[in-house]
Amino acid sequence: MKLMRSGFGVAVLSLSAIAAGYFGGRPILERVEFARAEADVQSTRDQLSTVEDLSTVFRHIGKVVEPSVVQIKVHKTIKESRSRIPDNDELRRFLHEHGFGDVPNFDDGSGNDQGLDETGTGSGVIMDAENGHGYVLTNNHVAGDASRMEITLSDGRKITGSDVKLLGADPKSDLAVVQINADRLIPAKWGNSDDLEKGDWVMAFGSPFGYVGSMTHGIVSALNRNEILQTQDYENFIQVDAPINPGNSGGPLVNVHGEVIGINTAIATVSGGFQGIGFAIPSNQAKEVYTALKSHGKVVRGWLGISIKSVSDEPDVAKYLGYQGSGGVLVVETFPNFPASGKLHHGDIITAINGQPLTDVQQLRNTIADMAPNTSITLHVFRNQKELDVQITLGDQPEDIAAILGHGENGENPGPANEEAQSPAALGMTLKTLDAQTAQSLGLGDVRSGAVITGVERNSVAALAGLREGDVITEVGRTPVHNAAEAVDALKKVDLSKGVPLYIASKEGSQFVFLKSNEAQK
């Protein structure tokens, strides 16, 4: 009897809801539909831990994840000079037909350029919903610098205008967070990307080529991929063979439990479309950036203030320094007035951080960036044939590192200096002593002494090592040189069959260049 009463009660509630919906209007029905959708997501998510049939898994994953995936239509204003783009109706029609949206008249009569309105589409995933707001995680290259955005939800609703706000974007990780004003939102669930292994099933969601609600599947092809975007930023990609195409950027990569374990970001392609290799930012990295952007609008990272290279990229230099290991990070340059200044030296090899062995540059860079400024760390360092621990308190990473360090300035060729000196004939280069005028013209910052390379013979040892006119030699081996004569004397004492590292300064910064005579025979 109790069951019957319960059943009757449910029936009465259902009829009441229907009646209320009929007489009370659409808002009540929408809330009922949302409650059903929310309950369906939760119940299906619970089933994912027990299902075994692969097709059933894929169907359930689609039901769990799709309500959280959005399409992002972005408008960006591209400033162009009238001297580069003529103002005429034919050009505007051509640009409009080729995907640049409504192109304005560049001359509005005020003498100011209005720029191009470039449009594009990407994807995103709702990671939080609270107090009438949703928080969408996407790529910086999708939402960063957007002049306006239109968000299309999985149920077809479009969020535009003041209801869409870019909370923050981080070019260094290629992530961004967008806030939308909307109710009845179902957020996705974070997964643990550290649990991923090669061969794991993954599914990619998004809007490839504008096809909203698309889902593909594949496996994890590799982990910890870097140097994909050819930047000095924080790359640690998951490589997948799940088809990812233009428009998928910013969408979620999920595991078989329907959990977000990555954010689709890039593809390796010749044709412009997917060719079997896609890349996603791991969720554990994305989650930290997401939290910072959502809360503060920016990401604050720890910083040492050094230029580094992986030992594996400079094995000859490491061997010359007496280091026998294969892993570790070579300190190429320390910058004045930053945390590592006076504590680390160029030529140091960092082998561990807080007791954790280091393998390469990417590991050290990501580890330091994940730490807050003012954190005290211990670096284990190989220096002058000895090992030691160095204590450093991290600083706050500058937003524009290159600008602060003064690198990348437009330098000029060296002007007249003192008399020229000839390096040993086998090396094939000529040198002059660096003076203040030349240092300034080369954009060398604090470098005030050394030997400027004024000529490099074709196919010589110097040329094959990558030395160029305008480079300044400040050390030969571990011997500082202050002028051309000292550089020549030091080079004459070198056994070129064994090789020697030169410490070189240029407008791009400092680096080690290894000279070895057998390079000429390669």
N, C-alpha and C positions, 0 to 999 in steps of 0.2 A: 504493500500500500504506500509506503514511503517513496518507493521508486516511482510509482505512478504519480504521486503528488509532485515530486520533483520534476517529473517529465511534464506534467500539466503546467507547473510553474514556468518551465522553460518556454513552453508553447505560448503561454500568456504573455511572457516578456517579449518574445519574438513578434507576436501580433501587435503588442503595444508599440514596439519600435517601428513596425511597418506603418501603423496608424499615425504615429508621431511624425514619421518621415513624410507621409502623404499630406498631412495637414500642416506640418511645421516647415516644410520646404526642404530644399536640397542640402543645406549645411548639415542636418542631422544624418541624412543618408551618407554624406561624405565621411562623417565621423565613424559611422558604422562600417563603411567599406574600408576605411583606414584601420580600424581595430581588427577587422578580419585579416587584412594584409599583414599587419604587424604580428598577429597570432600565427599566421601561416608561416612567416619567416622564422619565428622562434621554434615552432614545432618541427619544421623541416630541418632547421639547423641541428636540433636534437637528434634527428634521424641519421644525420651524416656520420655519426660515430659508429653506426651499426650496419649501414648498407654495404653490400658486397658486389652487386652487379654494376659494371662500369658505366653502362648507359644510364642507369638509375642515379649513379653518383653525379654524372655530368648534368642531368636534368635538375637534381636537387641543388647543385651548386649554382646553376642559372637562376633558380627561384630565390635563393638566399642573397646572391650578390647583385643581381640586376636592379632591384629597387634603390640601391645606393649609388648607381653609376649615372653620371650626368654628361650631357654634351655641352661644350662651351663654345659659343660663337664669339669671336674676338674682333674688335676693331682697333687698329693701331694707326696713329698718324705718323707718316713718314715724311720728314722735312726734306725738301729738295730745293735747290736754287734754280731760279728762272734761267740762269746761264747754262744749266745742265738740261733742264726740261722745258722745251718751248711751250707757250700757252696757245693752244688751238683746239678747236672742237674735235678735229679728227684724232688727235692724240688721246684726248679724254675718252672717246669712244673705244679706241683700241685697248687702252688700259682697262676699261670697264669690262670689255669682252673677255679679257684674259685674267679675270679674277681679282682685280684690285678694287672692286666695289665702285661706289659713286665717287668719281674723281673730281675735286673742286677746280674752279678756275684759279690758277696760281696767282693771277694779278687781280686783287679785289679792289684796286683803285687806291689802296692805302700805302702801297709800296712794300707790303709785307707778304711773304710767301705763306700760303695756307697749308701746303703739304698734301700728300696722298693719304686717302683713307683706305688702308689695306685691311682686308678681312681674311679670316682663317677660322678653322674649327679644330678643336681638340677635345679632350675628355677630362673627367675628374671623378673623384669618389667622395661621397659624404662620409666623414669619419666621426662627426659628433652632431647631435641635434638637441638643442636646449633653449627654453624660453623663447620660442618662436624664431630661432635662428638655426641655420645649418652651416656647417663648416666643411668646405670642399677642398681636398688636397689635389693639386695638379702640378704640372711642370711650370717653371719660370718661363721657359720659352713659349708656353701657351698663354699664360695670363700676365706675365711681367710686362710693364710699360703699356698695358691696354688702356685706351681712352674710354672704351665702354665695352660691356660684355652682356651676352644673353645666355642664360642658363636654361637648358631644357631638361626637365626631370623625366624619370622613366614612365610616369603616368601621363606625360604630355604637357604638363604645366610649364609655362615659360616665365622665368624670373628676369626682369629687366630694370633698367634705370637705377633709381636710388636704392632698390631692394638688392642690388649686387654691389659688393664692396671688396676691393683687394686689400686684405689685412696686411700682407707682407709678402715679399718675394726674395729669394736667395739665389742669385746667379751662380754662386760657387758650388751649390749642390743641385742646381736646376730644379728647385721646388718652389711652390707658391701656395698660399692659402687664401681662399675666397670665402667671404661670409655672404649668405643669402638669407633674406627675410621670408620665411615660409613655415607652415606647419605641416603635419602629417608626413614627416620625413623619417626614413629608416636608415640609420647609419650602418656602415660595414664594421667588421670586427678585425682588429689587428691580429696578425700571426707573428710567429718568431722566425725571422729569416735565417737565424743562426742554426736552425734545425734542418735547413735544406741540404740535400746531397745531390750529386750528379745522378740523373736518371729519374728524379721525382717528377710526378705528373704536376703540371701547372695549367691554369686557364687564364687567358688574357681577355679583358673586357674593354669596350670603348666604342668609338664612332669612326671607324676607318672610312676614309673618303666620304664622310658625312652619313654613313649608314648607321643610324642610331640603334643601340641595343645589340651590337654584335658581340659574339663570344667565340673564341678559338681555343684550341688546346694543344699541348705539346709536352716536352720534358725539359728539365734543367740540363742544358748542354755543358755548362761550366760555371764556376764561381770565381769571385774576386778578379774580374776582368777590369783592367784600367787602360789608360791611354787611348780610350775610345773616341773621346771628343777632342783630343789633342790640346788639352788645357792643363794648367798647373793646379786645377781645383780638385775636389774630393770625389774621385771616381773609384767605385768598388762595385761594379755591376754584376748582376746575375745575367748570364747568357742563356737564352732559351730558343727553342725552335718552334714555339707557338707563333703562328702568323701575326705579325705586328706591322701595321701600315700607317701612312700619314693620316692623322685624325685619331689614332690610338693613343697618342702622347698624353700622359697624365692619367690614363685609366689604370685600374688596379690589375695586378697579377696576383692570382689567388692559388691556394693549395687545395687538396681534395677535401678539406674540412670547411671550405668556403671562407677562409681567412685571408686577409690581405698580407702577402709576403713580399710585395714589390710594387713599384710604380713604373709603368711602361714609359720609356724615355727615348730610345734611339734604335736605329736599325743600321746594319752594314749592308750597303746596296750599291749596285752599279746602275741599275735601271731607274732608281727612285722609289721602287716598291720593295716589298718583302722578298728576300732571297734565302730564307732559312736561318738567319742570324738576327736575333733581337736582343735588346738589353733593357734591364729594369733596375731601378735603384732599390736596394734591399730595404725591407720595412723597418728594421731596427735603426737604420740610419735615417730613413724618412720620418719615423716617429719623433725622433729628437728635434729635427728641423721643424716639423709640423707644430709641435708643442711650443717651441720658441716663437715661431711666426704668429701663431694664434694668440699667445699671451702678450708678446712684446712687439710684434711687427718686424722683428729682425733677429738674426742669429748672432750671438756673442761667442767667439771662439778663443781658445787659448793660443798663445804664439810665443815662439822662441826668438825669432828674428835672425834666422840663418838661411843660407842657400845650401841645398844638399843634393847629393846624387847617391844612387844605390851602388854599393861596392861591386855588385855584379856588372854594372855598366862601366866601371873603372878598375878592372882587375890589375892592369899593369901599374897604376898609381898605388893601389893598395899593396901590391907585392913589393914595390920600391920602398914603401913606408915600413915594410917588415911585417905586415899583417898577413896571416896565413888562412884566415877564415874566408868563407864564400858569402856569408850573409852580413848585414850591417849597413850603415849609412855613413857616407863620407861627407864631412863638413867642408864645403867649398868656400864659403864666405860667412863672416859674422858682421852684422850691421851695427854701427855705433848707436848708443843710447837705447838699446833694446835688451831684453832679459839675458840673452846669451853672451852679450858683449863683455869681454874680459874673463869669461868663464870657459867658453869653448873657443878653439882656434882652428883656422883652416888647416886641413890635414888630419884633424881628429877623426876617428872612426867610432861612431856610436853603435854599440853592440846590444844594449838592452835599455829599457825604460821601466823603472820601478820593478826590476827583476824579471821583466818579460822580454825574452830574446827578440831582437828585431831582424827582419829579413830584408826589407827594402824601404824606399822612400815613401811609398803609398801608406805603408803600415805606420810609420812614424808620423807622417802628416795627419792621417786620420785620427790617430790616438791623441795627439796634441790638440787637434781641433775639437775633439769631444770633451776636453777638460775646460773647466771654467778659469778665467783669469784669476790670478793670485793663488792658484794651486801650486804647491811645492812638489817638485818631482826629483827623482834621482836618475841620472843617466850614467850608464857604465860605458867608459870611454877607453879606447886604445890610443895612446899618445907617446911618441918617442920610444917605442919598444916596451912600453909599460902599460898596465891597466890601472884605472883609477875611477872613483865615483865622483860625479859632479852634481852638486845640489843647485837647482835653479827654480826661481819662482816665475811662473808664466805671466805674460802680459796679455793685453787685449789686442787681438788681431786687427790691424787697420783695414778699413773697407777697400781702399785703393792702395795696395801695397807698392805697386810700381811707382806711383806718383810720389809717395812719401820717401822711397829710397832713391828717387831721382834717376831710375834706370829708364831706358827707352827714349831718351831725349835725342833729338836730331843732332848728330855730330857732324863735323866737317873733317875733311882730310887734314892731316897735320900740316901746319904752316912751316916756314923755314925755322930750323933749330940750329944746333951746333953741327960740327962736322960729322959726317957719316962714318959708321964703322961696319966692317964686313964680318959676318959670322963665319965659322968654319965652312969651307967650300961645300962639304957634304950636306950641310943644312939648307943652303940656298936662300939666304935672306940677308937684308941689310938693316942696320939699326941706327937710331939717333937717340940722344939723351932727351928725356921728356922735360919740357919746360912748362911754366905756368900757363902761357898763352895756348900751347898745344893741348894741355890737359883740359882747359876750359872749352876749346873748340870741339874736343872729342866727347864732352859730356861725362868726364870720369869721376865726378863727385869729389871725394876726399883723396883720391890718388894723386900724389904730387911728385913722385920720383919713379924712375924705371927707364927701360929702353923701348922706344917706339919702333915698331916694325915699319919701315918705309918702302920695302920692296920684297917680293916673294917670287922666286923663280918657278916657272911652271914645272910640274911633276917632281919637284924637289921633296926632300923629307919634310920640310916645313909646310909646303903646300898640301901634301898628302895627309898631314896631321890636322889640317884645317886652319892653320894660321893665316891671318889676313893683314893687309896694310892697315895701320891704325890700332892694331892690338898692341898692348903694352906689357912687356915682360917685367915682372916684379920679383920673381924668384926663379932660380935654376936649381932643381932638386929642392933642398931645404935651405939653400943659400940666398939671402936677400941680395938683390942688385939694385943700385940706385942710379946708374947711368949706363950708357952704351958700352963703355970700356969694361966695366965690371961684368956685364952680361957676356961680352965676348970672351973674357978671361975664364969665366965659369964654364962656358960652353966648350972651350978648348980642352978642359980637363975631363970632359964627359966621355965615357965608353959608350958610344952610340950603338954598339952591338947589344948591350944590355938595356939601353934606353934611359931616359930621364924625364921626369915631369917638369913642365914649366907652369908657373902660376901666372895667369894672364888676366889683365884687366881690360875691359872695353865698355862701350856705352850700354851693353846688355847686362853688365855685371862682371863678376870674376869667375874663373873656371880653371881646372887643370887640363893641360894638353900634354899628351905623352909623345915624346919624340923617340924614334927608334930607327936605326939605319936600314933594317930589313924591310921597312915599310915601302921603300923605293922599289923593291923587287916584286911587290905584290901586284 
